[in-house]
Amino acid sequence: MSWTLLLAVLVLLGFLSLSADSQETCNKYVLLGESFEVPIGSDGSNVNDNDITWRLNGNPVLKTKKGLFSPGKKEDLSAKGSLLLKNVQIADGGLYEPEMFNDAGKSIKTTPYRLCVQGKVSKPTVFYKCSSESVAVTCNTSDNNVEITLKWNNIEQKSTDKPLTINLKDLKKSDTFTCSVKNKVSKVESDKRKILCDAVSAFPSELFGFDFRIMVGILAGGGGLVLFLILIILVCCCRRQRRRRCEEEREMRLDLLTQTQHPCHPDGQKQRPRPTEAAPPGSTGPRHMPRARERPPQTPKEDDDEEQAPPLPQPRKKGPRPPKQ
């Protein structure tokens, strides 16, 4: 009894495994919305006089007997007995099992056909998450049962839905990432995206064979020193120019002051000093009057340059003498 029970369990498990394998294997993948012809798998003889029944997952979808269709329509059956599907939907996928009998009622060999229907995948996006030392890159998609492929600079990295972890030291600012999603009927690729983590360097790790940071510090210090020297030179030049301008203005003022104190005559000769006036009669000698200020020249008179003549003597007048005492 126990051996019989064990044998029955093994047979049941084998049947279940075969059924699962048959369900997983699709004869054809069809894009959602397209048209498809499910082959009947016969020898191709004329089936107009044959009775045909099409079942989907055990349920009849088309049945014809002696030219009558119920269910189904004549337009849904080809001349060879194949099932014609239009605007295929997800519900149209499954195992199609045809049955065909001739006029004598003899069964004609047919072949089951498993049809799988899939929709077009949506466009994915590249998503990344930065950490202190690495970055995790993933491909976000809303579709299930699809194959995901990540590309780093157009080089395929891995085909999985798990994140791709990359060390930040291996990244450059110019690196780009893309991902593609595909199923059996379609494939879509995302837009290119760059990683913008704070620790990602846009420059090489070395410069002239030395550490990039050290070289940048040295070059920055030298550039700062050169800029400081240039500023000092500019300040000195400005001060020198200002001093020269002040000296030129001072010399110009001195020239103007000198011309005002010693005017020149139009004929280019110096002014002659006026002769000293003669002393009036009865004076012991000529007076030298201090020159207070210059007066404008007056029109000379006729007797200015000649000496006045002494007074003429007058005769004595005789009169009574005073009495003597």
C-alpha positions as CSV (number, residue, x, y, z in Angstrom):
1,M,0.0,0.0,0.0
2,S,2.8,2.4,0.9
3,W,4.6,1.6,-2.4
4,T,1.4,2.4,-4.4
5,L,0.9,5.7,-2.6
6,L,4.5,6.7,-3.1
7,L,4.3,5.9,-6.8
8,A,1.1,7.9,-7.2
9,V,2.8,10.9,-5.5
10,L,5.8,10.7,-7.9
11,V,3.5,10.5,-10.9
12,L,1.5,13.5,-9.7
13,L,4.7,15.6,-9.1
14,G,6.0,14.6,-12.6
15,F,2.8,15.7,-14.2
16,L,2.8,19.0,-12.3
17,S,6.4,19.7,-13.4
18,L,5.6,18.9,-17.0
19,S,2.5,21.2,-16.9
20,A,4.6,24.0,-15.4
21,D,7.2,23.6,-18.0
22,S,4.6,23.7,-20.8
23,Q,3.1,26.8,-19.3
24,E,6.5,28.6,-19.1
25,T,7.4,27.8,-22.7
26,C,5.8,30.1,-25.3
27,N,5.7,29.3,-29.0
28,K,5.3,33.0,-29.8
29,Y,5.5,36.4,-28.1
30,V,3.1,38.9,-29.6
31,L,3.1,42.7,-29.0
32,L,0.0,44.0,-27.5
33,G,-2.4,45.4,-30.1
34,E,-1.0,43.5,-33.1
35,S,-2.7,40.8,-35.2
36,F,-1.6,37.2,-35.2
37,E,-2.6,33.9,-36.9
38,V,-2.5,30.9,-34.6
39,P,-1.5,27.9,-36.7
40,I,-3.5,24.7,-36.5
41,G,-0.6,22.5,-37.1
42,S,-2.3,20.2,-39.7
43,D,-1.1,18.9,-43.0
44,G,-2.6,22.0,-44.8
45,S,-5.5,20.2,-46.5
46,N,-8.7,22.0,-47.2
47,V,-10.8,22.3,-44.0
48,N,-14.0,23.7,-45.4
49,D,-15.9,20.5,-44.9
50,N,-14.2,19.7,-41.5
51,D,-15.5,20.4,-38.1
52,I,-13.0,22.5,-36.1
53,T,-13.0,23.6,-32.5
54,W,-10.5,26.0,-31.0
55,R,-10.1,26.1,-27.2
56,L,-8.1,28.7,-25.2
57,N,-7.0,27.4,-21.8
58,G,-9.8,24.7,-22.1
59,N,-12.6,27.2,-23.0
60,P,-14.0,27.1,-26.6
61,V,-13.5,30.3,-28.5
62,L,-14.5,29.1,-32.0
63,K,-16.5,26.1,-33.2
64,T,-17.7,25.3,-36.7
65,K,-19.8,22.3,-37.8
66,K,-21.2,22.0,-41.3
67,G,-20.4,25.6,-42.0
68,L,-22.1,27.0,-38.9
69,F,-20.1,29.0,-36.4
70,S,-20.9,29.1,-32.7
71,P,-19.1,30.6,-31.0
72,G,-16.9,32.7,-33.3
73,K,-17.2,34.0,-36.9
74,K,-16.2,32.9,-40.3
75,E,-13.8,35.8,-40.5
76,D,-11.9,34.4,-37.5
77,L,-10.9,31.2,-39.4
78,S,-8.5,30.9,-42.3
79,A,-8.7,28.5,-45.2
80,K,-6.2,26.2,-43.5
81,G,-8.1,26.2,-40.2
82,S,-5.8,28.7,-38.4
83,L,-7.3,31.0,-35.8
84,L,-7.1,34.7,-36.8
85,L,-6.6,37.1,-33.9
86,K,-7.0,40.9,-34.3
87,N,-5.9,43.6,-31.8
88,V,-4.4,41.0,-29.5
89,Q,-4.9,41.7,-25.8
90,I,-3.3,40.2,-22.6
91,A,-6.4,38.0,-22.2
92,D,-5.7,36.4,-25.6
93,G,-2.5,34.8,-24.3
94,G,-2.5,31.2,-23.3
95,L,-2.6,27.7,-24.6
96,Y,-4.6,27.2,-27.8
97,E,-5.8,23.6,-28.5
98,P,-7.4,22.9,-31.8
99,E,-9.5,19.9,-32.7
100,M,-10.5,18.9,-36.2
101,F,-12.7,16.0,-37.6
102,N,-13.4,15.1,-41.2
103,D,-16.8,14.1,-42.7
104,A,-16.4,10.6,-41.5
105,G,-15.9,11.8,-37.9
106,K,-12.2,10.8,-37.9
107,S,-9.9,13.0,-35.9
108,I,-7.2,14.9,-37.7
109,K,-3.9,15.6,-36.0
110,T,-3.4,19.1,-34.7
111,T,-0.7,20.8,-32.6
112,P,-1.3,22.9,-29.4
113,Y,0.1,26.4,-29.5
114,R,1.0,28.6,-26.6
115,L,0.8,32.3,-27.3
116,C,2.2,35.0,-25.0
117,V,1.2,38.6,-25.2
118,Q,3.4,41.5,-23.9
119,G,3.0,45.2,-23.9
120,K,5.7,47.7,-25.0
121,V,8.1,48.5,-22.1
122,S,8.1,52.1,-20.8
123,K,11.2,54.4,-20.9
124,P,13.4,53.8,-17.8
125,T,15.4,56.4,-15.9
126,V,18.8,56.2,-14.3
127,F,18.8,56.8,-10.5
128,Y,21.9,57.1,-8.3
129,K,22.5,57.6,-4.6
130,C,25.8,59.0,-3.3
131,S,27.7,58.1,-0.2
132,S,31.0,59.2,1.3
133,E,33.1,56.8,-0.8
134,S,30.8,55.2,-3.4
135,V,27.7,55.7,-5.5
136,A,24.9,53.2,-6.2
137,V,23.4,53.4,-9.7
138,T,20.1,51.7,-10.5
139,C,17.6,51.6,-13.3
140,N,14.1,52.6,-12.4
141,T,11.3,51.1,-14.5
142,S,7.6,50.4,-13.9
143,D,7.6,47.1,-15.9
144,N,7.9,43.6,-14.5
145,N,9.6,40.6,-15.9
146,V,12.0,42.6,-18.0
147,E,15.7,42.5,-18.6
148,I,17.6,45.5,-17.3
149,T,21.0,46.5,-18.6
150,L,23.2,49.3,-17.2
151,K,25.8,51.0,-19.3
152,W,28.7,53.1,-18.1
153,N,30.1,55.2,-21.0
154,N,28.3,53.0,-23.4
155,I,30.0,49.9,-21.9
156,E,27.6,47.3,-20.6
157,Q,28.1,46.6,-16.9
158,K,25.5,44.2,-15.7
159,S,22.0,42.9,-16.5
160,T,20.2,42.9,-13.2
161,D,17.8,45.0,-11.2
162,K,20.3,45.3,-8.4
163,P,22.3,48.6,-7.9
164,L,25.7,48.9,-9.5
165,T,28.1,50.2,-6.8
166,I,31.1,52.3,-8.1
167,N,33.9,53.8,-6.1
168,L,33.9,57.6,-6.4
169,K,37.7,57.6,-7.1
170,D,36.9,55.7,-10.4
171,L,34.4,58.3,-11.6
172,K,35.0,61.4,-13.7
173,K,32.7,64.3,-14.2
174,S,32.4,63.5,-17.9
175,D,31.2,59.9,-17.3
176,T,27.7,59.1,-18.4
177,F,25.3,56.3,-17.5
178,T,22.3,54.8,-19.4
179,C,20.1,51.8,-18.9
180,S,17.9,49.8,-21.2
181,V,14.8,47.7,-20.5
182,K,13.5,45.0,-22.8
183,N,11.2,42.2,-23.0
184,K,10.4,39.7,-25.8
185,V,8.7,42.2,-28.0
186,S,10.2,45.7,-27.3
187,K,13.3,47.5,-26.0
188,V,13.7,51.1,-24.7
189,E,16.8,52.9,-23.6
190,S,16.9,55.8,-21.1
191,D,18.5,59.2,-21.5
192,K,22.1,59.7,-20.6
193,R,22.8,61.0,-17.1
194,K,25.9,62.2,-15.3
195,I,26.8,61.5,-11.7
196,L,26.9,64.7,-9.7
197,C,28.2,63.6,-6.3
198,D,30.3,66.2,-4.3
199,A,33.2,63.9,-4.1
200,V,33.4,63.3,-7.9
201,S,36.4,65.1,-9.2
202,A,36.3,66.8,-12.6
203,F,40.1,66.6,-12.9
204,P,42.7,63.8,-13.0
205,S,44.2,62.5,-9.8
206,E,47.7,63.5,-10.9
207,L,49.2,66.5,-12.6
208,F,52.8,66.3,-14.1
209,G,53.4,63.1,-12.1
210,F,52.5,64.6,-8.7
211,D,49.3,64.8,-6.7
212,F,46.8,67.0,-8.3
213,R,45.8,68.9,-5.1
214,I,49.5,69.7,-4.2
215,M,50.2,70.9,-7.7
216,V,47.0,73.0,-7.7
217,G,48.1,74.6,-4.4
218,I,51.6,75.4,-5.7
219,L,50.2,76.9,-8.9
220,A,47.6,78.9,-7.0
221,G,50.3,80.2,-4.6
222,G,52.5,81.2,-7.5
223,G,49.6,82.9,-9.3
224,G,48.7,84.8,-6.2
225,L,52.3,86.1,-5.8
226,V,52.4,87.2,-9.4
227,L,49.1,89.0,-9.0
228,F,50.3,90.7,-5.8
229,L,53.5,91.9,-7.6
230,I,51.4,93.2,-10.5
231,L,49.2,95.2,-8.1
232,I,52.3,96.7,-6.4
233,I,53.7,97.8,-9.8
234,L,50.4,99.4,-10.7
235,V,50.2,101.3,-7.5
236,C,53.8,102.6,-7.9
237,C,53.1,103.7,-11.5
238,C,49.9,105.5,-10.4
239,R,51.7,107.3,-7.6
240,R,54.6,108.3,-9.9
241,Q,52.2,109.6,-12.4
242,R,50.3,111.7,-9.8
243,R,53.6,113.1,-8.5
244,R,54.7,114.1,-12.0
245,R,51.4,115.8,-12.6
246,C,51.6,117.8,-9.4
247,E,55.1,118.9,-10.3
248,E,53.9,120.0,-13.7
249,E,51.1,122.0,-12.1
250,R,53.5,123.6,-9.7
251,E,55.9,124.7,-12.4
252,M,53.0,126.1,-14.4
253,R,51.8,128.2,-11.4
254,L,55.3,129.5,-10.9
255,D,55.6,130.6,-14.5
256,L,52.3,132.4,-14.3
257,L,53.3,134.2,-11.1
258,T,56.7,135.3,-12.6
259,Q,55.0,136.7,-15.7
260,T,52.6,138.7,-13.5
261,Q,55.4,140.3,-11.4
262,H,57.7,141.2,-14.3
263,P,55.5,142.1,-17.2
264,C,57.2,142.5,-20.6
265,H,56.5,145.3,-23.0
266,P,55.2,144.5,-26.4
267,D,58.5,145.7,-28.0
268,G,60.5,143.3,-25.8
269,Q,62.5,146.1,-24.0
270,K,62.6,146.7,-20.3
271,Q,61.0,149.8,-18.8
272,R,63.4,152.7,-18.3
273,P,63.5,154.4,-14.9
274,R,62.0,157.9,-14.7
275,P,64.5,160.7,-14.0
276,T,64.5,162.1,-10.5
277,E,62.7,165.4,-10.2
278,A,64.8,168.5,-9.3
279,A,64.6,169.8,-5.8
280,P,62.6,173.0,-5.4
281,P,64.5,176.3,-4.8
282,G,65.9,176.8,-1.4
283,S,66.5,173.2,-0.8
284,T,70.0,172.0,-0.1
285,G,69.9,169.2,-2.6
286,P,67.6,166.8,-4.4
287,R,65.3,164.7,-2.4
288,H,65.1,161.0,-2.9
289,M,61.5,160.1,-2.3
290,P,60.8,156.5,-1.5
291,R,58.9,154.7,-4.2
292,A,55.8,153.4,-2.7
293,R,54.3,151.9,-5.7
294,E,54.3,152.2,-9.4
295,R,51.9,154.7,-10.9
296,P,50.8,154.6,-14.5
297,P,52.9,156.9,-16.7
298,Q,51.5,160.4,-17.2
299,T,51.8,162.6,-20.2
300,P,55.1,164.5,-19.8
301,K,54.9,168.3,-19.7
302,E,57.2,170.6,-21.6
303,D,59.2,171.8,-18.4
304,D,59.4,168.4,-16.8
305,D,62.9,167.6,-18.1
306,E,64.3,171.3,-17.7
307,E,65.6,173.0,-14.5
308,Q,63.6,175.9,-13.2
309,A,65.4,179.4,-13.5
310,P,66.3,181.3,-10.3
311,P,64.1,184.3,-9.4
312,L,65.2,187.7,-10.8
313,P,66.7,190.2,-8.3
314,Q,64.4,193.1,-7.5
315,P,65.6,196.7,-6.6
316,R,65.5,197.9,-3.0
317,K,62.7,200.1,-2.0
318,K,63.7,203.4,-0.2
319,G,61.6,204.5,2.8
320,P,61.9,206.4,6.1
321,R,64.4,205.0,8.4
322,P,63.3,204.3,11.9
323,P,64.6,206.8,14.6
324,K,67.7,205.7,16.4
325,Q,67.5,205.4,20.1
